[in-house]
Amino acid sequence: MVQIEKIEELTGGLKKYLDTNIQLVKQEMTAASSVIISYLFSSLLIGLAALFFLFFISLTTGFYLSALLDSTIYGFAIVAGFYFLIGLLLFLVRKSLLMKPIREKIIQNIFEKK
C-alpha cells in the first residue's frame, strides 16, 4: 500500500512538473513569436514607406531623363534597366545578403533572453 501511494504521489508530481514545463514553453514561444511578428510588422511598414519613396523617385527620374533625352520611352527604359540590374544583383546574392541575415535575426529573437 505504501509503495502504491508513493508511486501515485510520484506520478502526480511528474504530471504537475510536465504541465508546468508545457506552460513555460507555451509562454516562451508566445513571447518569441510576438517579438518576431512585431519585428516583421514594423519592417513591413518601413518597407512600404520606402517603396512609396522609391516609386515617386523613380517617376521623377524617369520624367527627368525623358526631358533630357526628348523621349519618354528612353527615359523610363533607363530607369527600368537600372531596376533590372539591381534585381539581378539581388537575385545573385540573395542567400548571403538577404536570406542568411533575416534567418539569423529570427533565430536571435527566438532565443533572446529577457
ABEGO torsion letter per residue (X at the ends): XAAAAAAAAAAAAAAAAAAAAAAAAAAAAAAAAAAAAAAAAAAAAAAAAAAAAAAAAAAAAAAAAAAAAGBAAAAAAAAAAAAAAAAAAAAAAAAAAAAAAAAAAAAAAAABBX
